[in-house]
């Protein structure tokens, strides 16, 4: 198999539908055990030495309270973690860790999504 250049790869992505790109990302997760979107988000944060010394490199996002719109929070937990409906509901009902050992940038994005749905979120 011929090696694709960065430009060839990007041009290939431009021709794909969003569903095809999602399937590609899922396949990369399965093949390499890495979430490419998390790596892409974390990469810019590693550039600033001053920023990394002031804050921890990885954090944990936990739910304290799902709030009134619990169904929306459950959907977001399910989407973010890949857990089943029951496991996602248990986290929303009892509180607990949604994701751990993630970059602060990813944690901020997750926190914003969950708070928009009405949850009370803690980042440690």
N, C-alpha and C positions, 0 to 999 in steps of 0.2 A: 504494500500500500504506500502510495506517495505521501510525503509529508506536506501538509497544507501550510502556507504562509499565513501570517496574521491577517493580511489583507484579503486573501482568498477565503479564510474562515469567516471574516466579517461580512464579505459579500454573500457568502452562503446563508448566513443568518438573515440578511436583508430579504432573501427570497422565501424564507420560511414564514409560516403562520404562527400566531402566538401559541396555539396548541402544540405545534411541532417543536417550538422552542421549549415549552414546558416539558414535553416528553424528553427532549435532549437533556435538560437540566436534571430531570429525574433519573435518567440513564447514567449520567455522570455521578450522581449521588450514589447509585447502586454500584457502579463499576469501581469507583475510587474511594468511596466511603467519605466523601467530602461534599459539603453543600457549596457549589460554586458561587452562589449569590452571597453567602456569608463571607467567603474569602474576598470577594470583590468589595464588599462593604468594609471589611476589616483592613484591607490594604492601605487606604489613605491614612488611617489613624496611626499606623506604625511609623509614618514618615516624620512626625514631630517629636523630637526627643524631649522637649519641655512638657508636652502634653502627656506623654507616657509616664513621666516621673511624678506628675501630680495626681494621677488617677490610676486605679488598678487596671491591669491589662485585660482581665476577664471579670465578669460580674454574673450574678444570678438574678433572674426576674421571678418574683413570687406574687401570687394573688392573695390579698388580705380579705377582700370581699367582692363578690361578683356584682353586687348592686341589683337594681330593679330589673334591668334588661338581661337577665342571666342567660337566656337562650343565645343572644348575640355573643356574649362572652364565651360560652361553650363552643360556638362555631369558630371563633377566632383561636381558641386554645387548640381545637382539633386541627385547624389549618396549620398553625405554627409548629405543632409538635408531631403531627402524624399519628397521634393516638386515636383510639377508637372513641365512639360517642360516650360510652359509659365511663371510660377513664378520664375523658375531658370534663364530663359532668362532675365526677368526683373531685377534681381539682377546683372547679368553680364552686361547688357546694362547701367543701371543707377548707379551701385555701391550700396553698402549697406552691411548689416550684413549677413554673411553666417551662423555663429553659435555664440551664446553668452553664458556666464556663463559656460565655459568649462575649463578644466585643461590646464596649460601651455604646458604640454607634448602633449596633443591632438591638441592644437592650433598650435604647431610647426609642427606636422605631416600634418595638413590641409594646413598650409602656404606653406610647401614644395611641396605638390601635386599641389596646385594652381599656384605657381610660376613656377613649371616645365612645366605646360601647357601654361605659358606665361602671367599670370595675375600679376598685382601689388596688393600686399596684405598688410593690416595693422593689427597689433595685439595690442589691447589696454587692 
